[in-house]
Amino acid sequence: MVVTGKRGHMEQAIRLRPLEWVPNNPHFPVIVYRSVLDAADRAEGFEAAFRANGWGGIWRNGVYDFHHYHSTAHEVLGFAEGHADLVIGGPAGREIHVEAGDAVILPAGTGHCRIAASRDFLVIGAYPPDQQADLCRKQPSDEQKAAIGRLGIPMTDPLKGKAGGLRGLWHLGA
């Protein structure tokens, strides 16, 4: 169940250009949702929302403490517990602070890395249908760049379904 949290639901689109060896996405911005989920068990809530909206490959963990990106999948990160400081876009990228109840949608090619986190930091991740993430830590090959460019807009937003979120923001960014 997706509910507006105490900080008030907000969404932000962050467009990134290629930085150093990280390609970022040439078409779509990162989407940051603030306080998108306010539930007793946020981990279960994120998993249920992702499943209900057709996103799969669901996992529980954290965010790696090294810069990386995925060339074969878009990724959603739902922050179920704790808080963290992340860098998106690569080593010279943008720092963002996330808290329990927030979520981030990373289009394929977007660099991300955890630089600090609370001990209880828990992330629920997932991918659009028929997408599986690889793990890239160096300059993309021409094949990887092409793969990133070919990945289109998923049929549903992992939290809002067909009603908005990336469905609207990524159409505007295309």
ZADO-1210 file (C-alpha; in nm, 4 decimals, padded with zeros to 6 digits):
<atoms>
<atom x="00.0000" y="00.0000" z="00.0000" code="MET" pos="1"/>
<atom x="00.1404" y="00.3377" z="-00.1011" code="VAL" pos="2"/>
<atom x="00.0475" y="00.6176" z="00.1364" code="VAL" pos="3"/>
<atom x="00.1589" y="00.9791" z="00.1674" code="THR" pos="4"/>
<atom x="00.4014" y="01.0032" z="00.4578" code="GLY" pos="5"/>
<atom x="00.4398" y="01.2635" z="00.7284" code="LYS" pos="6"/>
<atom x="00.6912" y="01.4674" z="00.5227" code="ARG" pos="7"/>
<atom x="00.4466" y="01.4892" z="00.2348" code="GLY" pos="8"/>
<atom x="00.4860" y="01.3035" z="-00.0937" code="HIS" pos="9"/>
<atom x="00.7129" y="01.4739" z="-00.3426" code="MET" pos="10"/>
<atom x="00.8778" y="01.3549" z="-00.6597" code="GLU" pos="11"/>
<atom x="01.1850" y="01.5022" z="-00.8197" code="GLN" pos="12"/>
<atom x="01.3436" y="01.4327" z="-01.1583" code="ALA" pos="13"/>
<atom x="01.7221" y="01.4644" z="-01.1783" code="ILE" pos="14"/>
<atom x="01.8796" y="01.4666" z="-01.5222" code="ARG" pos="15"/>
<atom x="02.2417" y="01.3504" z="-01.5333" code="LEU" pos="16"/>
<atom x="02.4945" y="01.3823" z="-01.8121" code="ARG" pos="17"/>
<atom x="02.7794" y="01.1364" z="-01.8659" code="PRO" pos="18"/>
<atom x="03.0431" y="01.1822" z="-01.5939" code="LEU" pos="19"/>
<atom x="03.3908" y="01.0326" z="-01.6133" code="GLU" pos="20"/>
<atom x="03.3398" y="00.6624" z="-01.7025" code="TRP" pos="21"/>
<atom x="02.9711" y="00.6490" z="-01.6012" code="VAL" pos="22"/>
<atom x="02.7335" y="00.6819" z="-01.8987" code="PRO" pos="23"/>
<atom x="02.4182" y="00.7783" z="-01.7046" code="ASN" pos="24"/>
<atom x="02.1050" y="00.7668" z="-01.9151" code="ASN" pos="25"/>
<atom x="02.0833" y="00.9726" z="-02.2346" code="PRO" pos="26"/>
<atom x="01.7015" y="00.9785" z="-02.2309" code="HIS" pos="27"/>
<atom x="01.5567" y="00.9476" z="-01.8809" code="PHE" pos="28"/>
<atom x="01.6111" y="01.1292" z="-01.5497" code="PRO" pos="29"/>
<atom x="01.6489" y="00.9709" z="-01.2089" code="VAL" pos="30"/>
<atom x="01.3224" y="00.9951" z="-01.0151" code="ILE" pos="31"/>
<atom x="01.3342" y="01.0520" z="-00.6392" code="VAL" pos="32"/>
<atom x="01.0179" y="00.9926" z="-00.4383" code="TYR" pos="33"/>
<atom x="01.0106" y="01.1372" z="-00.0870" code="ARG" pos="34"/>
<atom x="00.7902" y="00.9774" z="00.1778" code="SER" pos="35"/>
<atom x="00.6138" y="00.7624" z="-00.0764" code="VAL" pos="36"/>
<atom x="00.5554" y="00.4822" z="00.1722" code="LEU" pos="37"/>
<atom x="00.4527" y="00.5216" z="00.5342" code="ASP" pos="38"/>
<atom x="00.3705" y="00.1760" z="00.6653" code="ALA" pos="39"/>
<atom x="00.4377" y="-00.0381" z="00.9697" code="ALA" pos="40"/>
<atom x="00.6460" y="-00.2780" z="00.7585" code="ASP" pos="41"/>
<atom x="00.7937" y="-00.0761" z="00.4731" code="ARG" pos="42"/>
<atom x="00.9918" y="-00.3726" z="00.3394" code="ALA" pos="43"/>
<atom x="00.6713" y="-00.5710" z="00.2855" code="GLU" pos="44"/>
<atom x="00.4992" y="-00.2582" z="00.1557" code="GLY" pos="45"/>
<atom x="00.7637" y="-00.1916" z="-00.1094" code="PHE" pos="46"/>
<atom x="00.7700" y="-00.5564" z="-00.2136" code="GLU" pos="47"/>
<atom x="00.3901" y="-00.5622" z="-00.2459" code="ALA" pos="48"/>
<atom x="00.3841" y="-00.2394" z="-00.4488" code="ALA" pos="49"/>
<atom x="00.6608" y="-00.3575" z="-00.6819" code="PHE" pos="50"/>
<atom x="00.4883" y="-00.6933" z="-00.7387" code="ARG" pos="51"/>
<atom x="00.1469" y="-00.5278" z="-00.7912" code="ALA" pos="52"/>
<atom x="00.2992" y="-00.3070" z="-01.0608" code="ASN" pos="53"/>
<atom x="00.4762" y="-00.5912" z="-01.2415" code="GLY" pos="54"/>
<atom x="00.8334" y="-00.5250" z="-01.1267" code="TRP" pos="55"/>
<atom x="01.0297" y="-00.8362" z="-01.0345" code="GLY" pos="56"/>
<atom x="01.3655" y="-00.9769" z="-00.9352" code="GLY" pos="57"/>
<atom x="01.2888" y="-00.8313" z="-00.5922" code="ILE" pos="58"/>
<atom x="01.5758" y="-00.8341" z="-00.3436" code="TRP" pos="59"/>
<atom x="01.6600" y="-00.7046" z="00.0056" code="ARG" pos="60"/>
<atom x="02.0039" y="-00.5663" z="00.0890" code="ASN" pos="61"/>
<atom x="02.1706" y="-00.2241" z="00.0730" code="GLY" pos="62"/>
<atom x="02.3514" y="-00.0149" z="-00.1864" code="VAL" pos="63"/>
<atom x="02.7099" y="-00.1074" z="-00.2742" code="TYR" pos="64"/>
<atom x="02.9819" y="00.1213" z="-00.1406" code="ASP" pos="65"/>
<atom x="03.1475" y="00.1429" z="-00.4840" code="PHE" pos="66"/>
<atom x="03.0368" y="00.3290" z="-00.7961" code="HIS" pos="67"/>
<atom x="02.8546" y="00.1117" z="-01.0463" code="HIS" pos="68"/>
<atom x="02.5701" y="00.1152" z="-01.2973" code="TYR" pos="69"/>
<atom x="02.3519" y="-00.1350" z="-01.4817" code="HIS" pos="70"/>
<atom x="02.3449" y="-00.1461" z="-01.8629" code="SER" pos="71"/>
<atom x="02.0700" y="-00.4074" z="-01.8963" code="THR" pos="72"/>
<atom x="01.7979" y="-00.2859" z="-01.6577" code="ALA" pos="73"/>
<atom x="01.6298" y="00.0083" z="-01.4948" code="HIS" pos="74"/>
<atom x="01.6211" y="-00.0283" z="-01.1144" code="GLU" pos="75"/>
<atom x="01.3983" y="00.0890" z="-00.8304" code="VAL" pos="76"/>
<atom x="01.5363" y="00.1204" z="-00.4783" code="LEU" pos="77"/>
<atom x="01.2815" y="00.1431" z="-00.1959" code="GLY" pos="78"/>
<atom x="01.4350" y="00.2531" z="00.1336" code="PHE" pos="79"/>
<atom x="01.2600" y="00.0433" z="00.3974" code="ALA" pos="80"/>
<atom x="01.4632" y="00.1264" z="00.7088" code="GLU" pos="81"/>
<atom x="01.7289" y="00.3730" z="00.8199" code="GLY" pos="82"/>
<atom x="01.8883" y="00.6464" z="00.6138" code="HIS" pos="83"/>
<atom x="02.1879" y="00.6923" z="00.3836" code="ALA" pos="84"/>
<atom x="02.3871" y="00.9333" z="00.1740" code="ASP" pos="85"/>
<atom x="02.4243" y="00.8189" z="-00.1853" code="LEU" pos="86"/>
<atom x="02.6041" y="00.9565" z="-00.4879" code="VAL" pos="87"/>
<atom x="02.4194" y="00.9249" z="-00.8179" code="ILE" pos="88"/>
<atom x="02.5803" y="00.9850" z="-01.1542" code="GLY" pos="89"/>
<atom x="02.9310" y="00.8539" z="-01.0830" code="GLY" pos="90"/>
<atom x="03.2311" y="00.9646" z="-00.8750" code="PRO" pos="91"/>
<atom x="03.1790" y="01.3325" z="-00.9613" code="ALA" pos="92"/>
<atom x="02.8005" y="01.2980" z="-00.9343" code="GLY" pos="93"/>
<atom x="02.5330" y="01.4381" z="-00.7103" code="ARG" pos="94"/>
<atom x="02.4960" y="01.3513" z="-00.3432" code="GLU" pos="95"/>
<atom x="02.1455" y="01.2747" z="-00.2173" code="ILE" pos="96"/>
<atom x="02.0177" y="01.1839" z="00.1285" code="HIS" pos="97"/>
<atom x="01.7482" y="00.9152" z="00.1521" code="VAL" pos="98"/>
<atom x="01.5363" y="00.8044" z="00.4460" code="GLU" pos="99"/>
<atom x="01.2977" y="00.5210" z="00.5228" code="ALA" pos="100"/>
<atom x="00.9872" y="00.5633" z="00.3065" code="GLY" pos="101"/>
<atom x="01.1745" y="00.7230" z="00.0145" code="ASP" pos="102"/>
<atom x="01.2377" y="00.5527" z="-00.3208" code="ALA" pos="103"/>
<atom x="01.4589" y="00.6165" z="-00.6223" code="VAL" pos="104"/>
<atom x="01.4127" y="00.4973" z="-00.9796" code="ILE" pos="105"/>
<atom x="01.7449" y="00.4698" z="-01.1606" code="LEU" pos="106"/>
<atom x="01.7262" y="00.4442" z="-01.5391" code="PRO" pos="107"/>
<atom x="01.9792" y="00.2057" z="-01.6935" code="ALA" pos="108"/>
<atom x="02.3292" y="00.3540" z="-01.7057" code="GLY" pos="109"/>
<atom x="02.2882" y="00.5640" z="-01.3920" code="THR" pos="110"/>
<atom x="02.5845" y="00.5448" z="-01.1568" code="GLY" pos="111"/>
<atom x="02.5130" y="00.4971" z="-00.7886" code="HIS" pos="112"/>
<atom x="02.7112" y="00.4377" z="-00.4711" code="CYS" pos="113"/>
<atom x="02.6530" y="00.4460" z="-00.0935" code="ARG" pos="114"/>
<atom x="02.8878" y="00.6808" z="00.0926" code="ILE" pos="115"/>
<atom x="02.7333" y="00.6547" z="00.4404" code="ALA" pos="116"/>
<atom x="02.4396" y="00.4732" z="00.6011" code="ALA" pos="117"/>
<atom x="02.2782" y="00.4042" z="00.9344" code="SER" pos="118"/>
<atom x="02.3263" y="00.0548" z="01.0765" code="ARG" pos="119"/>
<atom x="01.9638" y="-00.0348" z="01.0071" code="ASP" pos="120"/>
<atom x="01.9692" y="00.0763" z="00.6408" code="PHE" pos="121"/>
<atom x="01.7578" y="-00.1654" z="00.4351" code="LEU" pos="122"/>
<atom x="01.6835" y="-00.1399" z="00.0639" code="VAL" pos="123"/>
<atom x="01.4226" y="-00.3273" z="-00.1377" code="ILE" pos="124"/>
<atom x="01.5160" y="-00.3369" z="-00.5066" code="GLY" pos="125"/>
<atom x="01.3408" y="-00.4527" z="-00.8226" code="ALA" pos="126"/>
<atom x="01.3478" y="-00.4346" z="-01.2024" code="TYR" pos="127"/>
<atom x="01.0892" y="-00.3973" z="-01.4807" code="PRO" pos="128"/>
<atom x="00.9493" y="-00.7127" z="-01.6412" code="PRO" pos="129"/>
<atom x="01.2000" y="-00.9076" z="-01.8519" code="ASP" pos="130"/>
<atom x="01.4984" y="-00.7051" z="-01.7272" code="GLN" pos="131"/>
<atom x="01.7876" y="-00.8390" z="-01.5213" code="GLN" pos="132"/>
<atom x="02.0672" y="-00.6168" z="-01.3953" code="ALA" pos="133"/>
<atom x="02.4323" y="-00.6605" z="-01.4752" code="ASP" pos="134"/>
<atom x="02.7030" y="-00.4897" z="-01.2660" code="LEU" pos="135"/>
<atom x="02.9274" y="-00.2433" z="-01.4495" code="CYS" pos="136"/>
<atom x="03.2281" y="-00.0674" z="-01.2945" code="ARG" pos="137"/>
<atom x="03.4128" y="00.0729" z="-01.5951" code="LYS" pos="138"/>
<atom x="03.3666" y="00.2690" z="-01.9172" code="GLN" pos="139"/>
<atom x="03.0794" y="00.1115" z="-02.1125" code="PRO" pos="140"/>
<atom x="03.1467" y="-00.0702" z="-02.4368" code="SER" pos="141"/>
<atom x="02.9634" y="00.0374" z="-02.7520" code="ASP" pos="142"/>
<atom x="02.7370" y="-00.2642" z="-02.6992" code="GLU" pos="143"/>
<atom x="02.6530" y="-00.1550" z="-02.3442" code="GLN" pos="144"/>
<atom x="02.5827" y="00.2024" z="-02.4581" code="LYS" pos="145"/>
<atom x="02.3471" y="00.0663" z="-02.7245" code="ALA" pos="146"/>
<atom x="02.1733" y="-00.1583" z="-02.4687" code="ALA" pos="147"/>
<atom x="02.1173" y="00.1396" z="-02.2365" code="ILE" pos="148"/>
<atom x="01.9740" y="00.3450" z="-02.5226" code="GLY" pos="149"/>
<atom x="01.7389" y="00.0637" z="-02.6302" code="ARG" pos="150"/>
<atom x="01.5705" y="00.0183" z="-02.2925" code="LEU" pos="151"/>
<atom x="01.2408" y="00.1977" z="-02.3165" code="GLY" pos="152"/>
<atom x="00.9844" y="00.3187" z="-02.0696" code="ILE" pos="153"/>
<atom x="00.8357" y="00.0381" z="-01.8584" code="PRO" pos="154"/>
<atom x="00.4604" y="-00.0155" z="-01.8848" code="MET" pos="155"/>
<atom x="00.4196" y="00.0742" z="-01.5166" code="THR" pos="156"/>
<atom x="00.5869" y="00.2829" z="-01.2506" code="ASP" pos="157"/>
<atom x="00.6924" y="00.0475" z="-00.9673" code="PRO" pos="158"/>
<atom x="00.4946" y="00.2530" z="-00.7124" code="LEU" pos="159"/>
<atom x="00.2257" y="00.4371" z="-00.9083" code="LYS" pos="160"/>
<atom x="00.1380" y="00.1806" z="-01.1726" code="GLY" pos="161"/>
<atom x="00.0095" y="00.3230" z="-01.4989" code="LYS" pos="162"/>
<atom x="-00.1075" y="00.6448" z="-01.3306" code="ALA" pos="163"/>
<atom x="00.2107" y="00.8500" z="-01.3387" code="GLY" pos="164"/>
<atom x="00.5595" y="00.8731" z="-01.2034" code="GLY" pos="165"/>
<atom x="00.8077" y="00.7508" z="-01.4598" code="LEU" pos="166"/>
<atom x="00.5290" y="00.7035" z="-01.7164" code="ARG" pos="167"/>
<atom x="00.4877" y="01.0815" z="-01.7297" code="GLY" pos="168"/>
<atom x="00.8311" y="01.2064" z="-01.6320" code="LEU" pos="169"/>
<atom x="01.0190" y="00.9781" z="-01.8703" code="TRP" pos="170"/>
<atom x="00.7889" y="01.0658" z="-02.1606" code="HIS" pos="171"/>
<atom x="00.8774" y="01.4293" z="-02.0980" code="LEU" pos="172"/>
<atom x="01.2475" y="01.3404" z="-02.0802" code="GLY" pos="173"/>
<atom x="01.2521" y="01.1281" z="-02.3967" code="ALA" pos="174"/>
</atoms>
